[in-house]
Amino acid sequence: MKLLHVRANHFKNCSNGFEIDFVARSKKTAEDKEYELQQIADGLYVYNTIAFVGKNASGKTSAVELLDACFSILGEFRMEAKPYNYDQLELLIDFYYEDYIYRYETTLRNSDSIGSKAVFTAQRIQRKRYYKSNIKELYSVEGFLDVEISGELPEDTSDIFFILKKKQVRAIYFDSFGKGTDTYRLLFAFLKDFNIPDRILSKVITIFDENISDLQKLDDHNYKMSFGGMERLVSDKELLYHLSSGTTKGMLLYILVVASIQNGFDLIVDEIENHFHKTLVENMLSLYKDKSVNKKNATLIFTTHYCELLDLFNRQDNIFITKADEKVQLTNMYSDYAVRPELLKSRQFYNNVFQTAVNYEELMCLKKELKK
């Protein structure tokens, strides 16, 4: 299963018809096919990496939270305990599965009777067989036929269950807030759930702090740490105090990267550069671009303020730009702007080609105010 396309109405402060398309649109060079793209069917290419960029408060987080919602439905067949309201959210989700393009539509509503879970209403599932010759009409209504659903589910469970049938991690969302002491509990839970060997954790830890050679869990709140050639018993609170925020967050994120790549699910990261050196982020991107490492077609989806990271992208159609006026709008660097591909993408951002630059006049107004 691979998510191809999402369209939403009434999601947070996003404009109606808010749309994200993951199918490659521009010309596909041999180099792109090797490093930038993954072929999930004959002639059907999606991206190894996808970036959302824009000013602060421009809607980058809203875009990836929408994807998180869709992946929850596709993987868990339900939505619950999300940090946003999904009452009256209208969704259209197109995905590829076993030679077919499926289209799922629903309207969600809240229900006090089931707490924070979403109720699925007005559900409709259609499908059409995928043919390379029809790639340009991929989302056209022509050819879609209704899928008959036989059986009933609880109102908080999506009919997608009848198609995909088995719960499966389709994506994990990593936000920018941090988990505090829960980070270490989650870290070891992911190691267990995804069968990641201890030696991988040791290598990951050393990337962030070369003085630490090993970390072992004793119970939910206590750990054994090998530091500077000596072993120390520490609580989770002591560990949080001892390690830098970058090390704590980096260990968890890199283990999620390993789990994503080894199991083939997508990883969504909000503010990927938060607490990290640019080289560490570049390394993450390179892992997803390397087919000898990323053997199961995982995709890294992230938001960033580091425009320089975009210079690592050979393509433009996997870069989305968010803007917020009264509503959040989403544009695409390839389809919505006439930018020559040979130009540095970071330079275009600094030249304000996409109207994403920081308001210099407001900064100067603040400076003048502070001089008074």
C-alpha positions as semicolon CSV with decimal commas, in nm:
position;residue;x (nm);y (nm);z (nm)
1;M;0,000;0,000;0,000
2;K;0,127;0,346;-0,088
3;L;-0,047;0,676;-0,027
4;L;-0,073;0,875;-0,350
5;H;-0,297;1,176;-0,296
6;V;-0,501;1,353;-0,027
7;R;-0,769;1,621;-0,047
8;A;-0,937;1,770;0,259
9;N;-1,207;2,018;0,352
10;H;-1,252;2,173;0,699
11;F;-0,916;2,067;0,838
12;K;-0,781;2,308;1,098
13;N;-0,720;2,646;0,930
14;C;-0,647;2,498;0,586
15;S;-0,829;2,617;0,278
16;N;-1,097;2,387;0,143
17;G;-0,968;2,161;-0,129
18;F;-0,632;2,140;0,051
19;E;-0,446;1,890;-0,162
20;I;-0,119;1,693;-0,142
21;D;-0,004;1,476;-0,434
22;F;0,283;1,232;-0,393
23;V;0,302;1,108;-0,752
24;A;0,601;1,238;-0,948
25;R;0,491;1,484;-1,214
26;S;0,800;1,626;-1,381
27;K;1,046;1,452;-1,610
28;K;1,213;1,147;-1,457
29;T;1,582;1,116;-1,532
30;A;1,786;0,802;-1,474
31;E;1,950;0,976;-1,179
32;D;1,611;1,065;-1,032
33;K;1,496;0,704;-1,060
34;E;1,809;0,595;-0,877
35;Y;1,807;0,845;-0,590
36;E;1,489;1,053;-0,575
37;L;1,207;0,821;-0,678
38;Q;1,065;0,480;-0,602
39;Q;0,865;0,282;-0,855
40;I;0,565;0,114;-0,693
41;A;0,411;-0,007;-1,020
42;D;0,504;0,007;-1,388
43;G;0,558;0,378;-1,460
44;L;0,412;0,487;-1,125
45;Y;0,672;0,678;-0,924
46;V;0,650;0,841;-0,582
47;Y;0,919;1,016;-0,380
48;N;1,186;0,895;-0,139
49;T;1,182;1,233;0,037
50;I;0,919;1,507;0,057
51;A;0,968;1,852;0,209
52;F;0,724;2,117;0,334
53;V;0,877;2,462;0,373
54;G;0,748;2,808;0,460
55;K;0,749;3,087;0,716
56;N;0,671;3,033;1,081
57;A;0,295;2,989;1,129
58;S;0,249;2,926;0,756
59;G;0,085;2,584;0,798
60;K;0,370;2,335;0,762
61;T;0,262;2,144;1,072
62;S;-0,099;2,142;0,954
63;A;0,008;1,976;0,629
64;V;0,193;1,693;0,799
65;E;-0,079;1,651;1,064
66;L;-0,325;1,595;0,780
67;L;-0,100;1,320;0,649
68;D;-0,077;1,173;0,998
69;A;-0,457;1,160;1,008
70;C;-0,473;0,979;0,675
71;F;-0,205;0,729;0,773
72;S;-0,392;0,659;1,099
73;I;-0,700;0,567;0,899
74;L;-0,500;0,352;0,655
75;G;-0,299;0,178;0,926
76;E;-0,523;0,164;1,234
77;F;-0,861;0,214;1,060
78;R;-0,946;0,479;1,318
79;M;-0,849;0,820;1,455
80;E;-0,823;0,904;1,820
81;A;-0,636;1,125;2,068
82;K;-0,517;1,369;1,803
83;P;-0,416;1,724;1,905
84;Y;-0,659;1,881;1,657
85;N;-1,032;1,887;1,593
86;Y;-1,159;1,661;1,314
87;D;-1,531;1,731;1,342
88;Q;-1,680;1,769;0,991
89;L;-1,346;1,691;0,828
90;E;-1,408;1,573;0,472
91;L;-1,137;1,346;0,334
92;L;-1,054;1,200;-0,003
93;I;-0,764;0,954;0,001
94;D;-0,619;0,787;-0,310
95;F;-0,379;0,498;-0,256
96;Y;-0,223;0,216;-0,455
97;Y;-0,276;-0,142;-0,339
98;E;-0,235;-0,472;-0,525
99;D;-0,262;-0,341;-0,884
100;Y;-0,552;-0,103;-0,807
101;I;-0,595;0,267;-0,736
102;Y;-0,836;0,296;-0,445
103;R;-1,033;0,608;-0,361
104;Y;-1,171;0,643;-0,010
105;E;-1,406;0,926;0,090
106;T;-1,554;1,002;0,429
107;T;-1,676;1,279;0,657
108;L;-1,563;1,259;1,018
109;R;-1,741;1,386;1,322
110;N;-1,671;1,392;1,693
111;S;-1,874;1,189;1,936
112;D;-1,888;1,259;2,309
113;S;-1,995;0,901;2,369
114;I;-1,660;0,760;2,258
115;G;-1,432;1,029;2,391
116;S;-1,161;1,146;2,153
117;K;-1,232;0,899;1,876
118;A;-1,359;1,004;1,533
119;V;-1,684;0,869;1,390
120;F;-1,681;0,779;1,020
121;T;-1,984;0,885;0,816
122;A;-2,072;0,904;0,444
123;Q;-1,807;0,647;0,357
124;R;-1,745;0,545;-0,002
125;I;-1,474;0,323;-0,149
126;Q;-1,404;0,301;-0,522
127;R;-1,126;0,142;-0,722
128;K;-0,990;0,106;-1,072
129;R;-0,714;-0,112;-1,206
130;Y;-0,388;0,072;-1,263
131;Y;-0,247;0,083;-1,616
132;K;0,066;0,269;-1,715
133;S;-0,114;0,404;-2,022
134;N;-0,360;0,590;-1,795
135;I;-0,101;0,756;-1,571
136;K;-0,212;1,107;-1,677
137;E;-0,571;1,027;-1,575
138;L;-0,470;0,867;-1,246
139;Y;-0,724;1,060;-1,037
140;S;-0,990;1,102;-1,304
141;V;-1,332;0,978;-1,194
142;E;-1,347;0,779;-1,516
143;G;-1,291;0,410;-1,450
144;F;-1,359;0,415;-1,076
145;L;-1,618;0,160;-0,965
146;D;-1,780;0,129;-0,623
147;V;-1,646;-0,144;-0,396
148;E;-1,932;-0,328;-0,231
149;I;-1,885;-0,354;0,145
150;S;-2,049;-0,651;0,315
151;G;-2,050;-0,633;0,690
152;E;-2,077;-0,375;0,965
153;L;-1,812;-0,216;1,181
154;P;-1,826;0,005;1,491
155;E;-1,886;0,368;1,398
156;D;-1,533;0,459;1,506
157;T;-1,376;0,211;1,258
158;S;-1,321;0,290;0,890
159;D;-1,447;0,067;0,609
160;I;-1,088;0,067;0,483
161;F;-1,062;-0,236;0,714
162;F;-1,244;-0,443;0,451
163;I;-0,976;-0,357;0,193
164;L;-0,649;-0,366;0,387
165;K;-0,783;-0,608;0,654
166;K;-0,482;-0,607;0,884
167;K;-0,362;-0,328;1,110
168;Q;-0,014;-0,221;1,011
169;V;0,215;0,073;1,079
170;R;0,189;0,282;0,762
171;A;0,366;0,586;0,905
172;I;0,490;0,730;1,234
173;Y;0,461;1,099;1,313
174;F;0,750;1,259;1,506
175;D;0,660;1,606;1,629
176;S;0,893;1,888;1,733
177;F;0,798;1,904;2,101
178;G;1,002;1,623;2,253
179;K;0,884;1,355;2,496
180;G;1,092;1,433;2,806
181;T;1,168;1,126;3,017
182;D;0,917;0,925;2,812
183;T;1,170;0,939;2,528
184;Y;1,374;0,653;2,672
185;R;1,071;0,432;2,737
186;L;0,953;0,490;2,381
187;L;1,303;0,427;2,248
188;F;1,321;0,078;2,396
189;A;0,959;0,005;2,302
190;F;1,043;0,077;1,935
191;L;1,356;-0,140;1,958
192;K;1,140;-0,429;2,079
193;D;0,841;-0,373;1,848
194;F;1,055;-0,351;1,534
195;N;1,319;-0,609;1,633
196;I;1,608;-0,364;1,612
197;P;1,927;-0,517;1,760
198;D;2,109;-0,352;2,050
199;R;2,420;-0,295;1,837
200;I;2,219;-0,052;1,621
201;L;2,125;0,150;1,928
202;S;2,491;0,163;2,034
203;K;2,592;0,297;1,692
204;V;2,312;0,554;1,699
205;I;2,406;0,678;2,048
206;T;2,770;0,721;1,947
207;I;2,664;0,945;1,657
208;F;2,527;1,195;1,907
209;D;2,760;1,145;2,205
210;E;3,084;0,958;2,147
211;N;3,142;0,929;2,525
212;I;2,844;0,693;2,557
213;S;2,903;0,342;2,425
214;D;2,590;0,167;2,549
215;L;2,252;0,217;2,713
216;Q;2,044;-0,063;2,862
217;K;1,696;-0,056;3,011
218;L;1,654;-0,199;3,360
219;D;1,288;-0,104;3,406
220;D;1,055;0,175;3,291
221;H;1,243;0,439;3,490
222;N;1,598;0,310;3,537
223;Y;1,886;0,249;3,296
224;K;2,246;0,134;3,283
225;M;2,470;0,367;3,086
226;S;2,827;0,304;2,973
227;F;2,991;0,644;2,985
228;G;3,361;0,713;2,939
229;G;3,445;0,347;2,991
230;M;3,250;0,325;3,318
231;E;2,901;0,192;3,390
232;R;2,650;0,407;3,574
233;L;2,299;0,332;3,698
234;V;2,073;0,630;3,627
235;S;1,705;0,712;3,650
236;D;1,520;0,851;3,349
237;K;1,526;1,196;3,513
238;E;1,901;1,175;3,567
239;L;1,947;1,057;3,210
240;L;1,745;1,349;3,077
241;Y;1,962;1,587;3,281
242;H;2,288;1,419;3,173
243;L;2,222;1,400;2,798
244;S;2,181;1,700;2,571
245;S;1,837;1,761;2,424
246;G;1,984;1,686;2,081
247;T;2,116;1,348;2,196
248;T;1,789;1,252;2,363
249;K;1,575;1,352;2,066
250;G;1,828;1,225;1,811
251;M;1,845;0,874;1,956
252;L;1,470;0,831;1,925
253;L;1,446;0,987;1,578
254;Y;1,733;0,783;1,433
255;I;1,586;0,461;1,573
256;L;1,258;0,555;1,401
257;V;1,456;0,611;1,080
258;V;1,601;0,260;1,115
259;A;1,256;0,112;1,185
260;S;1,105;0,300;0,890
261;I;1,370;0,186;0,643
262;Q;1,383;-0,174;0,760
263;N;1,003;-0,214;0,764
264;G;0,905;0,007;0,472
265;F;0,673;0,250;0,647
266;D;0,687;0,628;0,601
267;L;0,830;0,863;0,861
268;I;0,681;1,210;0,914
269;V;0,905;1,457;1,100
270;D;0,798;1,807;1,198
271;E;1,091;2,053;1,206
272;I;1,352;1,796;1,116
273;E;1,640;2,032;1,198
274;N;1,524;2,102;1,554
275;H;1,825;2,041;1,787
276;F;2,029;1,880;1,509
277;H;2,343;1,966;1,319
278;K;2,275;2,008;0,948
279;T;2,505;1,714;0,866
280;L;2,286;1,478;1,071
281;V;1,978;1,581;0,876
282;E;2,162;1,544;0,545
283;N;2,259;1,192;0,651
284;M;1,895;1,106;0,721
285;L;1,796;1,217;0,372
286;S;2,081;1,019;0,217
287;L;1,962;0,698;0,386
288;Y;1,622;0,727;0,220
289;K;1,778;0,807;-0,118
290;D;2,009;0,503;-0,110
291;K;1,830;0,200;-0,259
292;S;2,087;-0,037;-0,106
293;V;1,967;0,088;0,235
294;N;1,605;0,182;0,167
295;K;1,507;-0,151;0,014
296;K;1,136;-0,143;0,107
297;N;1,038;0,197;-0,037
298;A;1,001;0,399;0,281
299;T;0,948;0,774;0,240
300;L;1,077;1,053;0,463
301;I;0,826;1,339;0,488
302;F;0,940;1,646;0,678
303;T;0,897;2,014;0,748
304;T;1,198;2,243;0,770
305;H;1,326;2,599;0,800
306;Y;1,664;2,497;0,655
307;C;1,631;2,604;0,293
308;E;1,982;2,469;0,227
309;L;1,850;2,117;0,273
310;L;1,645;2,161;-0,043
311;D;1,964;2,190;-0,245
312;L;2,003;1,816;-0,181
313;F;1,688;1,758;-0,388
314;N;1,742;1,703;-0,760
315;R;1,372;1,751;-0,824
316;Q;1,125;2,030;-0,753
317;D;0,791;1,848;-0,748
318;N;0,859;1,693;-0,406
319;I;0,889;2,036;-0,243
320;F;0,569;2,194;-0,111
321;I;0,546;2,556;0,005
322;T;0,295;2,664;0,269
323;K;0,150;3,012;0,306
324;A;-0,109;3,147;0,546
325;D;-0,332;3,445;0,487
326;E;-0,681;3,392;0,617
327;K;-0,639;3,022;0,535
328;V;-0,339;2,793;0,486
329;Q;-0,256;2,743;0,117
330;L;-0,023;2,483;-0,032
331;T;0,174;2,529;-0,354
332;N;0,428;2,313;-0,533
333;M;0,770;2,435;-0,647
334;Y;0,744;2,254;-0,981
335;S;0,385;2,313;-1,085
336;D;0,327;2,661;-0,942
337;Y;0,657;2,844;-1,002
338;A;0,881;2,900;-1,302
339;V;1,212;2,823;-1,135
340;R;1,497;2,693;-1,349
341;P;1,606;2,354;-1,209
342;E;1,977;2,437;-1,230
343;L;1,942;2,727;-0,981
344;L;2,007;2,668;-0,612
345;K;1,675;2,624;-0,436
346;S;1,804;2,789;-0,120
347;R;1,903;3,098;-0,319
348;Q;1,548;3,123;-0,455
349;F;1,413;3,119;-0,101
350;Y;1,654;3,387;0,014
351;N;1,559;3,593;-0,292
352;N;1,196;3,559;-0,178
353;V;1,080;3,401;-0,504
354;F;0,812;3,213;-0,306
355;Q;0,721;3,503;-0,073
356;T;0,851;3,309;0,225
357;A;1,115;3,550;0,356
358;V;1,108;3,686;0,710
359;N;0,956;4,034;0,725
360;Y;1,270;4,252;0,745
361;E;1,076;4,571;0,815
362;E;0,912;4,418;1,121
363;L;1,252;4,308;1,249
364;M;1,382;4,661;1,212
365;C;1,076;4,800;1,389
366;L;1,152;4,575;1,683
367;K;1,514;4,689;1,684
368;K;1,410;5,057;1,686
369;E;1,167;4,990;1,968
370;L;1,441;4,830;2,178
371;K;1,665;5,136;2,127
372;K;1,415;5,368;2,292
